[in-house]
């Protein structure tokens, strides 16, 4: 007898031998394509260009798995404009950035695929009213290109365009022979893997996306910009045998106004508190479950969890007035670019309708009758007679895994009303215009610990709680309201409790709302409000109304 080594040396491998495949190395370096999207039909000088940059790919494939690195360098989106003047000198809609993808897999007992994506160094965009309208224009062109109604063939009794459909002739014996050969070629390892019990806790696929910073600048005027800054954006996708989930997280969100003074540059500021247990501003988790054996199954087929820590909004009358030029430029660009497209589409639709309309997918009355829908009959005056019977609608069956569960939680949201303060010119000229010096916080409206939980399925249950509401006078020289706190929740006002931190009262809910609806449609609502108190002078109320009206 020959040993396996001697047999393999003479005749090659045989049944039961383990073969190590050779390593495969991948090297690709190419200029990625450019995608040009016109902003109008016919000859137009305006278009959008998606430049996918330079593609570099390195990879290694072997029996143990694979490792592939893909890099796109200098990816950008530009909008060359030769027809309209914009406030943004740069042609870029999104400035050049690099996009890296790392794909790895391991051939183990339970193979796992890892896909990590990273965008470097940041995503930056410069916009104005004209560019916003041009983006809308490109979207309308793309939506119109996907409209294939006019291309739908007429379907009658004989098939499309009167052609009788042909039946495909399959060789049943050949198919059976092929299946038999496939079963014979299966190895023992395949059969063992098929019979192995499924582990619902083991991860199969993990994908991540990371963006360190997103900066979008909107030009109101050449010397006035609104800047949106998002930091540390993460997106993760997980897949297991019985469930899959998508998780998103954002560390901070800031919207700045260049016209604001350095003491209050932000319009919207959202970030976690310094002593917060979480370092994320926003966390969103969406999970779907396909098997009850999943460790994440809690009686629902889908879950959506949203958690927001702290949001602060600062408003003043100057900020609202400064948006007037943006609205004017947007409407002018809309009239010159979008309305002609809409008028051309309306004219084309009217011309098509006058010719009898585009061909559509219609079936003869015999087909409608066979499908259970009564055919329309003509009345004595030539009009159709509506059917007197309808096909019964089947009631949707309940999902055995349960319905949808939604949970929304916000730690606190505050609205600050700012008052501008002006200074007179240094030269003492009383006729000169006063100069904006600073902004002062006047009033704060704050809500704390807002939670909503919604469960749908055979029953619908909604539960909402709000722990505290505070309306506070923040003016530095406010002698009219000695207590400072106009509206508050918790226990009644006390002279020794004026400076107490509102968070100590959050264990008792101010507002509690419960809504329930059973499978028969019967509903019940329960609303509870408690521990609400106010103390305020009339002059303070008049001051608050005056500030609000100035902002409006």
C-alpha positions as CSV (number, residue, x, y, z in Angstrom):
1,X,0.0,0.0,0.0
2,X,1.0,3.6,-0.7
3,X,1.0,6.3,2.0
4,X,-1.0,9.5,1.3
5,X,2.2,11.4,0.7
6,X,3.5,8.9,-1.8
7,X,0.1,8.6,-3.6
8,X,-0.1,12.4,-3.8
9,X,3.4,12.6,-5.2
10,X,2.6,10.1,-7.9
11,X,-1.1,10.8,-8.8
12,X,-2.0,14.0,-7.0
13,X,-4.5,14.7,-4.2
14,X,-7.4,12.4,-3.5
15,X,-10.5,12.2,-1.3
16,X,-9.8,13.4,2.2
17,X,-6.6,15.3,1.4
18,X,-6.3,18.9,2.7
19,X,-5.0,21.3,0.1
20,X,-3.6,24.8,0.8
21,X,-4.5,27.2,-2.0
22,X,-1.8,29.7,-3.1
23,X,-2.0,33.3,-2.0
24,X,-3.5,35.8,-4.4
25,X,-2.3,39.4,-4.3
26,X,-4.4,42.3,-5.7
27,X,-2.9,45.6,-6.9
28,X,-5.1,48.1,-8.7
29,X,-4.3,51.8,-9.4
30,X,-6.6,53.7,-11.7
31,X,-8.2,57.1,-12.2
32,X,-11.8,56.7,-11.0
33,X,-14.5,57.9,-13.4
34,X,-16.2,61.4,-13.3
35,X,-20.0,61.5,-13.3
36,X,-21.5,64.6,-15.0
37,X,-25.1,65.4,-14.2
38,X,-26.6,68.3,-16.3
39,X,-28.9,70.8,-14.6
40,X,-31.2,71.1,-17.6
41,X,-32.3,69.6,-20.9
42,X,-30.5,70.4,-24.2
43,X,-27.4,72.6,-24.2
44,X,-26.9,74.0,-20.7
45,X,-23.8,75.6,-19.3
46,X,-24.5,74.4,-15.8
47,X,-23.9,70.9,-14.5
48,X,-22.8,69.0,-11.5
49,X,-19.6,66.9,-11.5
50,X,-19.0,64.0,-9.1
51,X,-15.3,63.3,-9.3
52,X,-14.5,59.9,-7.7
53,X,-10.8,60.8,-7.7
54,X,-8.0,58.2,-7.8
55,X,-8.6,54.6,-6.9
56,X,-6.0,52.5,-5.2
57,X,-6.6,48.9,-4.1
58,X,-4.4,46.5,-2.3
59,X,-5.5,43.0,-1.3
60,X,-4.5,39.5,-0.3
61,X,-6.7,36.4,-0.6
62,X,-5.8,33.0,0.8
63,X,-7.3,30.0,2.5
64,X,-7.4,31.8,5.9
65,X,-9.5,34.7,4.6
66,X,-8.9,38.0,2.9
67,X,-7.6,41.5,3.6
68,X,-8.4,44.3,1.1
69,X,-7.7,48.0,1.4
70,X,-9.4,50.4,-0.9
71,X,-8.6,54.1,-1.0
72,X,-10.3,56.9,-3.1
73,X,-8.2,60.0,-3.1
74,X,-9.3,63.6,-3.8
75,X,-13.0,62.8,-4.2
76,X,-15.1,65.9,-4.7
77,X,-18.4,67.3,-6.0
78,X,-18.2,70.6,-8.0
79,X,-20.8,72.8,-9.7
80,X,-19.1,74.9,-12.4
81,X,-21.4,77.9,-13.1
82,X,-21.2,80.1,-16.2
83,X,-24.8,81.4,-16.2
84,X,-25.4,82.7,-12.7
85,X,-23.3,84.7,-10.2
86,X,-23.0,83.2,-6.8
87,X,-21.5,84.5,-3.5
88,X,-19.2,81.4,-3.3
89,X,-16.0,81.9,-5.3
90,X,-15.0,78.2,-5.1
91,X,-16.7,75.9,-7.7
92,X,-16.7,73.0,-5.2
93,X,-20.0,71.9,-3.6
94,X,-18.0,69.5,-1.5
95,X,-14.2,70.1,-1.2
96,X,-11.8,67.2,-2.0
97,X,-11.6,64.4,0.6
98,X,-10.2,60.9,0.9
99,X,-12.3,57.8,1.5
100,X,-10.7,54.6,2.9
101,X,-12.3,51.2,3.1
102,X,-10.7,48.2,4.9
103,X,-12.3,44.8,4.3
104,X,-11.2,41.7,6.3
105,X,-12.6,38.2,6.8
106,X,-11.4,35.2,8.7
107,X,-12.2,31.6,7.6
108,X,-12.9,30.2,11.0
109,X,-15.7,28.0,12.4
110,X,-17.9,31.0,12.3
111,X,-16.6,33.3,9.5
112,X,-16.8,37.1,10.3
113,X,-16.6,39.9,7.7
114,X,-15.3,43.3,8.9
115,X,-15.8,46.4,6.8
116,X,-14.4,49.7,8.2
117,X,-14.9,53.0,6.3
118,X,-13.3,56.3,7.1
119,X,-13.6,59.7,5.6
120,X,-10.5,62.0,5.9
121,X,-9.7,64.7,6.9
122,X,-13.3,66.1,7.0
123,X,-16.3,66.8,4.8
124,X,-16.7,70.5,3.9
125,X,-19.3,72.2,1.8
126,X,-19.9,75.9,0.8
127,X,-23.5,76.8,-0.1
128,X,-25.6,79.8,-1.0
129,X,-29.1,80.3,-2.2
130,X,-28.2,79.8,-5.9
131,X,-26.4,76.5,-5.2
132,X,-29.3,75.2,-3.1
133,X,-31.7,75.8,-6.0
134,X,-29.2,74.2,-8.4
135,X,-29.2,71.1,-6.2
136,X,-33.0,71.0,-6.3
137,X,-32.8,71.3,-10.1
138,X,-30.5,68.3,-10.4
139,X,-32.7,66.2,-8.1
140,X,-35.8,67.1,-10.3
141,X,-33.9,66.1,-13.5
142,X,-32.9,62.8,-11.9
143,X,-36.4,62.0,-10.7
144,X,-37.7,62.8,-14.2
145,X,-35.2,60.4,-15.8
146,X,-36.4,57.6,-13.5
147,X,-40.0,58.1,-14.7
148,X,-40.6,55.2,-17.2
149,X,-44.4,55.5,-17.4
150,X,-44.2,56.5,-21.1
151,X,-42.2,53.4,-21.8
152,X,-44.6,50.9,-20.3
153,X,-46.0,48.6,-23.0
154,X,-49.7,47.9,-23.5
155,X,-50.6,44.5,-22.1
156,X,-53.6,42.7,-23.6
157,X,-54.8,39.1,-23.8
158,X,-52.0,38.0,-26.1
159,X,-49.1,39.6,-24.2
160,X,-47.1,42.7,-24.6
161,X,-47.9,44.6,-27.9
162,X,-50.1,41.7,-29.1
163,X,-47.3,39.2,-29.0
164,X,-48.1,35.8,-27.6
165,X,-45.6,34.9,-24.8
166,X,-43.4,31.9,-25.5
167,X,-43.1,29.1,-23.1
168,X,-39.6,28.1,-22.2
169,X,-38.8,24.5,-22.8
170,X,-36.9,23.0,-19.9
171,X,-35.3,19.5,-20.0
172,X,-36.5,17.9,-16.8
173,X,-34.1,15.0,-17.1
174,X,-31.1,17.3,-17.5
175,X,-32.2,19.3,-14.5
176,X,-32.6,16.2,-12.4
177,X,-29.2,14.9,-13.6
178,X,-27.6,18.2,-12.6
179,X,-29.1,18.1,-9.1
180,X,-27.9,14.5,-8.7
181,X,-24.3,15.4,-9.6
182,X,-24.4,18.4,-7.3
183,X,-25.4,16.2,-4.4
184,X,-22.7,13.7,-5.2
185,X,-20.0,16.4,-5.2
186,X,-20.8,17.6,-1.7
187,X,-18.1,16.8,0.7
188,X,-18.4,15.6,4.3
189,X,-17.3,19.1,5.6
190,X,-20.3,20.7,3.8
191,X,-22.7,18.2,5.4
192,X,-21.2,18.8,8.9
193,X,-21.5,22.6,8.5
194,X,-25.1,22.2,7.5
195,X,-26.0,20.1,10.5
196,X,-24.1,22.4,13.0
197,X,-26.5,24.2,15.3
198,X,-26.9,28.0,14.6
199,X,-25.3,30.3,17.2
200,X,-27.4,33.4,17.3
201,X,-25.0,35.3,19.5
202,X,-22.0,35.1,17.1
203,X,-21.4,38.2,14.9
204,X,-21.4,37.5,11.1
205,X,-20.9,40.9,9.5
206,X,-19.7,44.2,11.0
207,X,-19.5,47.5,9.1
208,X,-18.4,50.8,10.4
209,X,-18.2,54.4,9.0
210,X,-16.4,57.2,10.7
211,X,-16.4,60.9,9.9
212,X,-14.3,63.2,12.2
213,X,-15.9,66.5,11.1
214,X,-18.6,67.8,8.8
215,X,-18.6,71.5,8.1
216,X,-21.3,73.2,5.9
217,X,-21.1,76.9,5.3
218,X,-24.2,78.8,4.1
219,X,-23.6,82.3,2.6
220,X,-26.4,84.7,3.5
221,X,-24.5,87.6,2.0
222,X,-20.8,88.0,1.0
223,X,-19.9,89.0,4.6
224,X,-22.5,86.9,6.5
225,X,-22.3,83.1,6.8
226,X,-24.0,80.4,8.8
227,X,-21.8,77.5,9.6
228,X,-22.9,74.0,10.7
229,X,-20.3,71.8,12.4
230,X,-20.8,68.1,13.2
231,X,-18.1,66.3,15.0
232,X,-17.3,62.6,15.3
233,X,-20.0,61.0,13.3
234,X,-20.1,57.2,13.6
235,X,-22.2,54.6,11.8
236,X,-22.1,50.9,12.6
237,X,-24.0,47.9,11.1
238,X,-24.1,44.5,12.8
239,X,-25.6,41.3,11.5
240,X,-26.2,38.0,13.3
241,X,-28.1,34.9,12.4
242,X,-31.3,36.2,14.1
243,X,-31.0,40.0,14.0
244,X,-29.4,43.0,12.4
245,X,-28.9,46.5,13.8
246,X,-27.7,50.0,12.7
247,X,-26.2,52.3,15.3
248,X,-25.4,56.0,14.8
249,X,-23.7,58.4,17.1
250,X,-22.8,62.1,17.0
251,X,-20.6,63.8,19.6
252,X,-21.6,67.5,19.0
253,X,-23.6,69.8,16.8
254,X,-22.9,73.6,16.5
255,X,-24.5,76.2,14.3
256,X,-22.6,79.5,14.3
257,X,-23.5,83.0,13.0
258,X,-20.7,85.2,11.8
259,X,-22.8,88.3,12.7
260,X,-22.9,87.2,16.4
261,X,-20.5,88.7,18.9
262,X,-17.8,86.5,20.5
263,X,-19.8,86.1,23.7
264,X,-22.7,84.3,21.9
265,X,-21.5,83.0,18.5
266,X,-23.8,80.0,18.4
267,X,-27.4,79.8,17.2
268,X,-27.7,76.1,18.2
269,X,-25.3,74.3,20.5
270,X,-25.8,70.7,21.3
271,X,-23.2,68.6,23.2
272,X,-23.1,66.5,26.4
273,X,-22.7,68.0,29.8
274,X,-19.3,67.9,31.4
275,X,-20.5,65.6,34.1
276,X,-22.7,63.5,31.8
277,X,-22.5,59.7,31.8
278,X,-22.3,59.6,28.0
279,X,-19.9,61.4,25.7
280,X,-22.3,61.4,22.8
281,X,-24.8,64.0,21.9
282,X,-27.1,61.8,19.8
283,X,-27.3,58.0,19.8
284,X,-29.7,56.1,17.4
285,X,-30.1,52.4,17.4
286,X,-32.4,50.6,14.9
287,X,-32.7,46.8,15.3
288,X,-34.8,44.2,13.5
289,X,-35.2,40.6,14.8
290,X,-36.0,37.6,12.5
291,X,-35.9,34.8,15.1
292,X,-37.1,34.6,18.7
293,X,-33.8,32.8,19.6
294,X,-31.9,36.0,19.1
295,X,-30.4,37.4,22.4
296,X,-31.8,40.8,21.4
297,X,-35.4,39.6,21.1
298,X,-37.6,41.5,23.7
299,X,-41.1,40.7,22.3
300,X,-40.8,43.1,19.3
301,X,-39.8,42.5,15.7
302,X,-38.2,46.0,15.4
303,X,-36.8,48.5,17.8
304,X,-35.8,52.2,17.4
305,X,-34.0,53.8,20.3
306,X,-33.1,57.6,20.2
307,X,-31.2,59.3,23.0
308,X,-30.3,63.0,23.0
309,X,-28.3,64.5,25.9
310,X,-28.4,68.4,25.8
311,X,-29.6,71.0,23.3
312,X,-29.4,74.8,23.6
313,X,-31.0,77.2,21.2
314,X,-30.2,81.0,21.2
315,X,-32.5,83.4,19.4
316,X,-32.4,87.1,18.9
317,X,-34.2,89.6,16.7
318,X,-31.1,90.4,14.6
319,X,-30.6,86.8,13.6
320,X,-34.1,86.5,12.2
321,X,-33.8,89.8,10.2
322,X,-30.5,88.7,8.7
323,X,-32.2,85.8,6.8
324,X,-34.1,88.1,4.5
325,X,-31.4,88.3,1.8
326,X,-31.1,84.5,1.7
327,X,-34.9,84.2,1.1
328,X,-34.8,86.8,-1.6
329,X,-31.9,85.2,-3.5
330,X,-33.5,81.8,-3.1
331,X,-36.8,82.9,-4.6
332,X,-35.0,84.7,-7.5
333,X,-33.0,81.6,-8.3
334,X,-36.1,79.4,-8.1
335,X,-38.0,81.6,-10.5
336,X,-35.2,81.7,-13.0
337,X,-34.3,77.9,-12.9
338,X,-37.0,75.7,-11.4
339,X,-40.2,77.4,-12.8
340,X,-39.1,77.0,-16.5
341,X,-38.6,73.3,-15.8
342,X,-42.0,72.9,-14.2
343,X,-43.7,74.8,-17.1
344,X,-41.9,72.6,-19.7
345,X,-43.1,69.5,-17.8
346,X,-46.6,70.8,-17.6
347,X,-46.7,71.6,-21.3
348,X,-45.3,68.1,-22.2
349,X,-47.9,66.5,-20.0
350,X,-50.7,68.5,-21.6
351,X,-49.5,67.6,-25.1
352,X,-49.3,63.9,-24.2
353,X,-52.9,64.1,-22.8
354,X,-54.2,65.7,-25.9
355,X,-52.8,62.8,-28.0
356,X,-54.7,60.3,-25.8
357,X,-52.1,59.8,-23.1
358,X,-49.0,57.5,-23.0
359,X,-49.5,53.8,-23.5
360,X,-49.9,52.1,-20.1
361,X,-50.2,48.6,-18.7
362,X,-53.9,47.8,-19.1
363,X,-55.6,44.5,-19.2
364,X,-58.8,43.6,-21.0
365,X,-62.1,43.3,-19.3
366,X,-61.8,39.5,-19.5
367,X,-58.6,39.6,-17.4
368,X,-60.3,41.8,-14.9
369,X,-63.2,39.5,-14.7
370,X,-60.9,36.5,-14.2
371,X,-59.1,38.2,-11.4
372,X,-62.3,38.8,-9.5
373,X,-62.7,42.5,-10.4
374,X,-66.0,43.3,-12.2
375,X,-65.5,44.7,-15.6
376,X,-66.8,48.3,-16.3
377,X,-70.0,48.4,-18.4
378,X,-71.1,51.4,-20.4
379,X,-74.4,53.0,-19.4
380,X,-77.0,54.4,-21.7
381,X,-75.4,57.8,-21.7
382,X,-72.0,56.4,-22.6
383,X,-70.5,56.7,-19.1
384,X,-69.2,53.8,-17.1
385,X,-71.3,52.0,-14.5
386,X,-69.4,51.5,-11.3
387,X,-69.2,47.9,-10.0
388,X,-71.7,47.0,-7.3
389,X,-69.5,44.3,-5.7
390,X,-65.9,44.6,-4.5
391,X,-63.3,42.0,-3.8
392,X,-63.0,41.4,0.0
393,X,-59.9,42.7,1.5
394,X,-57.9,40.2,3.6
395,X,-57.0,41.4,7.1
396,X,-53.3,41.6,7.6
397,X,-52.0,38.9,9.9
398,X,-50.2,40.0,13.0
399,X,-46.4,39.5,13.1
400,X,-45.7,36.5,15.4
401,X,-42.5,38.3,16.5
402,X,-44.4,41.3,17.7
403,X,-44.7,44.9,16.5
404,X,-42.5,48.0,16.6
405,X,-41.0,49.6,19.7
406,X,-39.9,53.2,19.8
407,X,-38.1,54.9,22.6
408,X,-37.1,58.6,22.6
409,X,-35.2,60.2,25.5
410,X,-33.9,63.8,25.8
411,X,-32.0,64.9,28.8
412,X,-32.7,68.7,28.5
413,X,-33.5,71.3,25.9
414,X,-33.2,75.0,26.5
415,X,-34.3,78.1,24.6
416,X,-32.4,81.3,25.4
417,X,-33.8,84.7,24.4
418,X,-31.0,87.1,23.8
419,X,-31.1,90.9,23.9
420,X,-28.6,92.9,21.8
421,X,-26.7,95.7,23.5
422,X,-25.3,98.7,21.6
423,X,-22.7,101.3,22.3
424,X,-22.5,104.9,21.2
425,X,-19.7,106.1,18.9
426,X,-16.5,107.0,20.7
427,X,-16.4,110.5,19.0
428,X,-19.7,111.5,20.7
429,X,-21.5,112.0,17.5
430,X,-25.2,111.4,18.4
431,X,-26.3,111.2,14.7
432,X,-24.0,108.2,14.0
433,X,-25.5,104.7,14.2
434,X,-24.9,102.8,17.4
435,X,-22.6,99.7,17.2
436,X,-23.5,96.3,18.3
437,X,-21.4,95.5,21.4
438,X,-22.7,92.2,22.9
439,X,-25.7,89.9,23.5
440,X,-27.1,89.3,26.9
441,X,-29.3,86.3,28.0
442,X,-32.6,87.6,29.1
443,X,-34.9,84.6,29.7
444,X,-34.4,80.8,29.6
445,X,-37.1,78.3,28.9
446,X,-35.8,74.8,29.8
447,X,-37.4,71.3,29.7
448,X,-35.7,68.4,31.5
449,X,-35.9,64.6,31.2
450,X,-38.4,64.1,28.3
451,X,-39.1,60.5,27.5
452,X,-41.5,58.8,25.1
453,X,-42.1,55.0,24.7
454,X,-44.4,53.6,22.0
455,X,-45.3,50.0,21.4
456,X,-47.3,48.9,18.4
457,X,-48.7,45.5,17.4
458,X,-52.0,44.0,18.4
459,X,-52.1,46.8,21.0
460,X,-50.8,50.3,20.8
461,X,-49.3,51.8,24.0
462,X,-47.8,55.3,24.3
463,X,-46.2,56.5,27.5
464,X,-44.7,60.0,27.8
465,X,-43.1,61.7,30.8
466,X,-41.7,65.2,31.4
467,X,-39.8,65.8,34.6
468,X,-39.4,69.5,34.9
469,X,-40.1,72.9,33.2
470,X,-38.4,76.1,34.2
471,X,-38.8,79.7,32.9
472,X,-36.0,81.7,34.4
473,X,-35.2,85.4,34.4
474,X,-31.4,85.6,33.5
475,X,-31.0,89.4,33.3
476,X,-28.1,90.7,35.3
477,X,-30.1,93.7,36.7
478,X,-33.5,92.2,37.3
479,X,-34.8,93.7,40.5
480,X,-38.4,93.3,39.5
481,X,-38.4,89.6,40.1
482,X,-36.3,88.8,43.2
483,X,-36.9,85.0,42.9
484,X,-35.6,84.9,39.3
485,X,-37.6,81.8,38.6
486,X,-40.9,82.7,36.9
487,X,-42.1,79.2,36.3
488,X,-40.8,76.0,37.9
489,X,-41.8,72.5,38.8
490,X,-41.2,70.4,41.9
491,X,-42.2,71.4,45.4
492,X,-43.5,74.9,46.1
493,X,-41.3,77.9,46.2
494,X,-39.3,78.3,49.3
495,X,-36.9,81.2,50.2
496,X,-34.2,78.7,51.0
497,X,-34.7,76.8,47.8
498,X,-34.3,79.5,45.2
499,X,-30.8,78.5,44.0
500,X,-31.4,74.8,44.1
501,X,-30.3,72.8,41.0
502,X,-33.3,71.8,39.0
503,X,-31.9,68.3,38.5
504,X,-32.6,67.3,42.1
505,X,-36.4,67.4,41.3
506,X,-36.3,65.1,38.3
507,X,-37.2,62.0,40.2
508,X,-40.8,63.2,40.3
509,X,-42.5,63.7,36.9
510,X,-44.3,66.9,36.2
511,X,-46.3,65.4,33.3
512,X,-47.3,61.8,32.8
513,X,-49.4,60.8,29.7
514,X,-50.6,57.2,28.9
515,X,-52.5,56.2,25.7
516,X,-53.7,52.7,25.0
517,X,-55.6,51.2,22.1
518,X,-56.6,47.6,21.9
519,X,-57.1,45.3,18.9
520,X,-60.8,46.4,18.7
521,X,-60.0,50.1,18.4
522,X,-61.0,51.0,22.0
523,X,-58.8,53.8,23.3
524,X,-58.0,55.3,26.7
525,X,-56.0,58.4,27.6
526,X,-54.6,59.3,31.1
527,X,-52.9,62.7,31.7
528,X,-51.4,63.7,35.0
529,X,-49.9,67.1,35.9
530,X,-48.5,67.9,39.3
531,X,-46.1,70.2,41.2
532,X,-46.4,73.2,39.0
533,X,-45.9,76.6,40.5
534,X,-45.2,80.2,39.4
535,X,-44.3,83.5,41.0
536,X,-43.8,86.6,38.9
537,X,-44.4,90.3,38.8
538,X,-46.5,92.0,36.1
539,X,-43.6,94.1,34.9
540,X,-41.5,90.9,34.2
541,X,-44.3,89.5,32.1
542,X,-44.5,92.7,30.1
543,X,-40.7,92.6,29.6
544,X,-40.9,89.0,28.4
545,X,-43.7,89.7,25.9
546,X,-41.7,92.7,24.6
547,X,-38.6,90.6,23.9
548,X,-40.6,87.9,22.2
549,X,-42.5,90.4,20.0
550,X,-39.1,92.0,19.0
551,X,-37.8,88.6,18.0
552,X,-40.9,87.7,16.0
